[in-house]
Amino acid sequence: MTPSPLIRRFPQNAQGRDLAVGDIHGYFSRLEQTLNQAGFDPARDRLFCVGDLTDRGPDCAKVLDWLAQPWFHPVCGNHDDYVCRYESCDRENWIQNGGGWFQQLTPAEQAAFATHYRTLPIAIEVATPAGPVGLLHADCPFSSWQGLLDQLDAGVSGGRLRAIKNVCLWSRRRIERLDESGVADLAALVVGHTPVRVPVRLGNVHYIDTGGWYPEEGGYFTLLDLNTLTPHFPQP
């Protein structure tokens, strides 16, 4: 069976740290400040992101520079999926939710962004000493991580794939219900999508979107160490 391009798997980082960050939403300069405070070393460390790279912030055009970095590894979020489907998505809804920057690009630029975004995986798995850590944007549609991997590796398509992607990119059911059942076959699942004041853990599911894209409301970027599952907070 050929591994699905919708999953990206990473071996353990023997050189440095693996850190995960929540939704970025075009605030790359602000994220860079947080990485500098944390002593991020691009020669040894890796940064994983739970998606929503653009929309809302002032630095959306910088995303292609970040995607070119060998140490930066995001999954696809629901806002990223707008870019993938820019020719057929609900543009009015997208613009209302921060997508105006994309509409101002030339057709050639729009096509170039979409080409890059369409390579983003839905799921990332990172090996750690405690076991695999999974990353999705919103939630896992199965009680076990292996259940998701099996479906994606089997090449699921059509309506079934759309249903799986809908949960992975959009679902808030777990956090709305404060469901602590967790996701089997993982040391931890790391997600964003739902903004939280401080990182939230439900079972082994970690919500880390602490609103770095919302500075006027006191939001900040949290960096979660995937080996220790402890967060690094920016200095005040």
N, C-alpha and C positions, 0 to 999 in steps of 0.2 A: 504494500500500500504506500503510495506517495504521500508524504506529509502535506497537509493543507497549507497554502500560503496565508490562510486566515489565522494560523497559529505561528508564533515565532518562539523558538525555544533557545535558551541561553545556558551555557555551562556555568559552573561556579566561577566567580571572579577570584582568581588566585593572587591578583596584583593589588587590589584596593577595595574600595567600598562599592556596594550597589545601593543607590538611593532612589526612592520613588517620590514623585511630586503629584499633586492634584491638578485640576483643570488650570490651564494657563491663560486662555482667552486673550491672547495678544499682548500680554504683559511680560514680554521677554526681558526687557531691561530690569524690571523689578525682580524677576526670577534670578537674573544674573547676580544681583546684589545679595540675594539669599544664598546662592551657591558660594559666592566669595566669602561670606560670613562663616559658612560651614567648612571652609578650606577645601572645596571641591578641586580635585586634581584630574583634569581631563586625560592625562597620560595613564592614569591608573584606575580612576573611578568611572562608574557608569551611572547615567541618569535615566530612569524609566518614568514614563508619564502615563497617567490613566486617561488621556485624551482631552478633547475640546481645546485644541491648540490655538484657535483663532476665534474671531468675533468679539466685539465689545471693547477691546483694548487698543492702544495707540501703535503697537508694534507688529500688527498682523503680517505685514509684508516681510518681516524678518524670519518667518517660519521656514522658508526654503533654506536659509543659511543654517538654521538649527537642524533641519532634517538631513543636511549634508554632513553633520558631525558624526564621527564613528562611535561616539560615546553616548549619543542621545537616541532613546528607543521608546516611542509612544505607541499606544494602541489607538484605534479609531473611536472617537466619541460621536455623539449625535450631531454636534456642530460640524465635525469633520465630515460626517456623512452627507451633510448639505453640499459641501464642496464636491464630493464624489458624484452627487446626483444633480449638479447645478443646472443642467439643461431641463430637468423634469420636476424638480422639487417645488414646494410651495414657497416661492420667492418672497411673497408678502410677509408670511410668517417668519421667514429667515431674516429679513430686513428688520422686522420688529424686535428680533432677538440678537441684533448686533451684526448682521451680515452685510450692512451697507458698504463696507470697504471692498467687498468682492465685486459688487455691482459696478464699482468705479474702475475696475481693471479693463484693459482691452480684451477682446475675444481671444487673442493669442495668449495673453497672460492668464486668463481664466482657464484655458485648456491646459496650460503648463502646471498650474496649481493642482488641477484635478488629476493629472497624470501622477503627480507625487502622492497625493492623498489616497489614491486608489491602491497604492502598495501597502497602506497601513494594515496591520493585522487586527483582528477583533480581539484576540487573546495573546498574552505573553506568558511564558512559564520560565522562571529563573530558578536554577538549582542553588540551594543554600545548604550549609551544614545540618540544618534542622529538617531538611526536606524541601520539596518544590514550593515556591511562592507563585501564585497566579495573579495576573493583572487584567482587569476588564474595566470598561468605563463605568457601567452602572451596576450590573449584578449577573450572577450565573443562573441560567434557566434550568439547571439540574441540581439535584441534591449532592452530586459528586462532580468534581472537576473532570474525572475520566469520562463521565457521561457526555460532557461538552466536547472533549477532545475526540471521542469516538465518532460523534455526529459530524464534526467538521472534517476529520481525516477521511471519513467515508464519502466525502464529496456531496453532502446534502445540498439541495438546491431548491429553487422555486419558492413556494409558499412556506415550506418547512424552514428553509434558511431565513426567510424574512421574519418568521416568528421567533427564531433563535436570536437573530440580530436585534429584534425589537426589545427583548429583555436585556441583552448585553449592553445596548446603547441607551435605553430609556427607563428601565424599571426603577421605581422607588419603593416597591412593595415591602422589601425586607426592613428597611429603616422606618417606614411608616408604621409597620406592625411591631417594631423593636424585636424582630425575630432573631433569636440567638442560636438557631439550629446549626448554623455554619455550613461549610461546604467540605465534603469528605475528599480525601486524597491530596490534601494540601496542608502545609504548615500554616499558610495564611492566604487569603484572597484580599487584594488591595484594589479599592475602587474610589471613584470620585462622584461626579454628576450632581449629588445632593450636597449643597453647601452646609457646613457645620461650623460652629464657633470654635470648637476644639476637636481634635481627632476622636472619632467614635469607634468602638470595637463592639461588634455583635457576634458572639461566638468567635470564629477565627476570621471574620470579615472586618477589614479595617477601612473606614471612610476617612479620606485625608484631604478632601477639598475644603480648606479653611479660608477660601475667598481671597486668595492673593490677587485676584482680578477685581476686587471690590475694595480698594484701599480707603475710599471715603467713608466706609462703614467699619473700618478697623480690621478688614480682612488681611491675611498674610499667607505666605507660602509655607507649608509644612513639608519637610523632607523626612521620609521614613526610611530608616536603615533596614534593608531587607534581611540582613543576617540576624540582627538583634530584635527587630520589630519595635524599635524605640524611635520616637520622633525627635528631630532636631528643629527647634524653634528659632526664628531670627531674633537677634538682639533688639531690644526696644531703642 
